[in-house]
Amino acid sequence: MPASPEQVRAVINHYVQAWKTGDKALLLSIFADDCSWEDPVGAPAFLGHDGISQFWDFAYPQDSARTLTPVPEQIIACGNEGILRFVMQVRVPAENKGLNLLVTDHFVLNDEGKIKTARAFWDESCVSCPDGMEMFVPDMSAAYD
């Protein structure tokens, strides 16, 4: 039986919570084993839990003082699909660097209520520098090493 809009909303809320709290296990638990994640759309997809884990380790390096805070603006759930529009606030306080990234994520859940596909829509026009900080520019190619 396909996932319901209520399940979609719950999964999206867990997704936000995982990023907010730095909980990699929670993030992995909401993705299907055979999932794919494009971030951004058009970039090579991260596949399966190994790929999701690789992306997480890039975004949340163990030796980094980087913080990531998702600030949700809107959640839309229709059938087994959902949209999350949010600003990811990335900060490196020790270097007084940061960025705000406006993202629109599209999720499709499988019949077990897990994310089968995730697609993040953003481009250069979605990036801004927080007031009083220098721009943090991550090397996205490092996500694919």
Secondary structure, 3 states (H helix, E strand, C coil): CCCCHHHHHHHHHHHHHHHHHCCHHHHHHCEEEEEEEECCCCCCCEEHHHHHHHHHHHHCCCCCCCEEEEEEEEEEEECCEEEEEEEEEEEEHHHCEEEEEEEEEEEEECCCCCEEEEEEECCHHHEECCCCCEECCCCHHHHHC
